[in-house]
């Protein structure tokens, strides 16, 4: 299980990679977008749940 800090770091890396690929005009892997969305959702859920716990 990843901590919130680790999830934020991974999300930051994914977004940085996306920017690099955009400027080099390489095609993004569809899994990249799915992982980004999943991580964003996990982070939102954890932040909301943290307030209730």
VOMI-954676 format. One line per field, with one value per atom (N, C-alpha, C, O): x, y, z; residue number from 1; atom name. Coordinates in pm, whole numbers, padded with zeros to 5 digits. Layout:
<pts>
east c(X  ...)
north c(Y  ...)
up c(Z  ...)
nr c(NUM  ...)
atom c(CA  ...)
</pts>
This chain:
<pts>
east c(00084  00000  00090  00189  00054  00132  00078  -00042  00169  00126  00082  00107  00017  -00029  00090  00082  00198  00318  00374  00416  00375  00424  00334  00382  00203  00108  00124  00122  00141  00161  00289  00292  00393  00519  00505  00555  00437  00416  00333  00361  00232  00149  00232  00216  00318  00407  00498  00519  00553  00639  00564  00615  00442  00361  00330  00336  00298  00267  00391  00382  00506  00630  00664  00708  00643  00669  00575  00615  00451  00354  00400  00389  00450  00501  00620  00631  00709  00826  00783  00836  00688  00642  00570  00579  00499  00427  00526  00503  00633  00729  00817  00873  00829  00907  00816  00863  00685  00585  00581  00557  00606  00589  00447  00386  00397  00261  00258  00342  00160  00144  00081  -00006  00127  00070  -00066  -00077  -00170  -00302  -00302  -00381  -00213  -00203  -00158  -00196  -00079  -00029  -00147  -00149  -00243  -00360  -00444  -00492  -00461  -00539  -00475  -00543  -00343  -00272  -00283  -00301  -00272  -00283  -00420  -00431  -00525  -00660  -00682  -00744  -00632  -00649  -00577  -00630  -00456  -00380  -00449  -00456  -00500  -00571  -00693  -00720  -00766  -00884  -00845  -00911  -00738  -00693  -00652  -00681  -00584  -00539  -00659  -00664  -00756  -00877  -00950  -00991  -00966  -01034  -00962  -01025  -00832  -00755  -00763  -00772  -00761  -00768  -00907  -00918  -01012  -01147  -01165  -01218  -01122  -01137  -01053  -01091  -00941  -00853  -00925  -00906  -01007  -01081  -01185  -01218  -01237  -01342  -01285  -01358  -01158  -01101  -01039  -00987)
north c(-00117  00000  00125  00132  00219  00342  00449  00458  00530  00643  00758  00758  00855  00972  01044  01088  01055  01123  01051  01114  00919  00840  00854  00863  00855  00871  01008  01018  01111  01245  01251  01314  01185  01182  01110  01157  00996  00922  01002  01001  01070  01154  01266  01297  01325  01430  01376  01442  01257  01196  01166  01189  01116  01086  01213  01213  01319  01444  01504  01563  01489  01538  01461  01520  01330  01245  01282  01282  01314  01353  01481  01492  01576  01700  01674  01732  01586  01552  01489  01522  01398  01330  01426  01412  01523  01619  01697  01715  01743  01825  01742  01796  01614  01529  01461  01386  01489  01439  01286  01228  01223  01079  01048  01125  00937  00897  00845  00764  00892  00847  00709  00676  00629  00498  00515  00594  00444  00459  00428  00483  00341  00306  00427  00442  00512  00633  00719  00764  00743  00824  00755  00820  00625  00550  00556  00574  00540  00546  00684  00697  00788  00924  00947  01001  00906  00923  00844  00892  00721  00636  00694  00694  00743  00804  00930  00952  01012  01133  01098  01163  00995  00952  00898  00928  00820  00764  00875  00869  00977  01089  01168  01204  01193  01265  01187  01244  01057  00973  00975  00987  00964  00962  01096  01099  01205  01337  01360  01416  01316  01331  01242  01286  01118  01024  01063  01034  01127  01167  01265  01261  01351  01448  01378  01428  01264  01193  01093  01044  01063  00961  01024  00954)
up c(00000  00000  00000  00073  -00080  -00091  00002  00027  00052  00135  00046  -00075  00106  00031  -00033  -00148  00041  -00010  -00134  -00230  -00129  -00241  -00363  -00476  -00339  -00449  -00516  -00638  -00435  -00491  -00574  -00680  -00525  -00598  -00732  -00834  -00731  -00856  -00955  -01075  -00906  -00992  -01054  -01172  -00975  -01025  -01135  -01236  -01116  -01217  -01345  -01455  -01333  -01451  -01530  -01653  -01460  -01528  -01594  -01702  -01529  -01587  -01715  -01814  -01711  -01828  -01943  -02059  -01909  -02011  -02081  -02203  -02006  -02066  -02157  -02264  -02113  -02195  -02327  -02433  -02318  -02439  -02533  -02655  -02477  -02561  -02647  -02766  -02589  -02663  -02757  -02852  -02731  -02822  -02925  -03009  -02916  -03011  -03017  -03123  -02903  -02894  -02850  -02775  -02896  -02861  -02718  -02678  -02641  -02503  -02500  -02581  -02406  -02384  -02316  -02222  -02360  -02298  -02148  -02072  -02107  -01965  -01884  -01767  -01944  -01877  -01830  -01715  -01916  -01881  -01775  -01682  -01787  -01689  -01551  -01450  -01546  -01419  -01356  -01235  -01438  -01388  -01326  -01216  -01396  -01345  -01217  -01122  -01214  -01097  -00975  -00864  -00997  -00887  -00836  -00715  -00927  -00886  -00802  -00701  -00842  -00766  -00629  -00530  -00624  -00497  -00401  -00282  -00454  -00371  -00319  -00202  -00408  -00364  -00255  -00154  -00276  -00176  -00042  00063  -00046  00078  00151  00273  00077  00140  00202  00311  00132  00187  00310  00412  00300  00411  00531  00645  00507  00617  00710  00832  00656  00736  00823  00931  00780  00854  00955  01041  00943  01035  01156  01242)
nr c(1  1  1  1  2  2  2  2  3  3  3  3  4  4  4  4  5  5  5  5  6  6  6  6  7  7  7  7  8  8  8  8  9  9  9  9  10  10  10  10  11  11  11  11  12  12  12  12  13  13  13  13  14  14  14  14  15  15  15  15  16  16  16  16  17  17  17  17  18  18  18  18  19  19  19  19  20  20  20  20  21  21  21  21  22  22  22  22  23  23  23  23  24  24  24  24  25  25  25  25  26  26  26  26  27  27  27  27  28  28  28  28  29  29  29  29  30  30  30  30  31  31  31  31  32  32  32  32  33  33  33  33  34  34  34  34  35  35  35  35  36  36  36  36  37  37  37  37  38  38  38  38  39  39  39  39  40  40  40  40  41  41  41  41  42  42  42  42  43  43  43  43  44  44  44  44  45  45  45  45  46  46  46  46  47  47  47  47  48  48  48  48  49  49  49  49  50  50  50  50  51  51  51  51  52  52  52  52  53  53  53  53)
atom c(N  CA  C  O  N  CA  C  O  N  CA  C  O  N  CA  C  O  N  CA  C  O  N  CA  C  O  N  CA  C  O  N  CA  C  O  N  CA  C  O  N  CA  C  O  N  CA  C  O  N  CA  C  O  N  CA  C  O  N  CA  C  O  N  CA  C  O  N  CA  C  O  N  CA  C  O  N  CA  C  O  N  CA  C  O  N  CA  C  O  N  CA  C  O  N  CA  C  O  N  CA  C  O  N  CA  C  O  N  CA  C  O  N  CA  C  O  N  CA  C  O  N  CA  C  O  N  CA  C  O  N  CA  C  O  N  CA  C  O  N  CA  C  O  N  CA  C  O  N  CA  C  O  N  CA  C  O  N  CA  C  O  N  CA  C  O  N  CA  C  O  N  CA  C  O  N  CA  C  O  N  CA  C  O  N  CA  C  O  N  CA  C  O  N  CA  C  O  N  CA  C  O  N  CA  C  O  N  CA  C  O  N  CA  C  O  N  CA  C  O  N  CA  C  O  N  CA  C  O  N  CA  C  O  N  CA  C  O)
</pts>
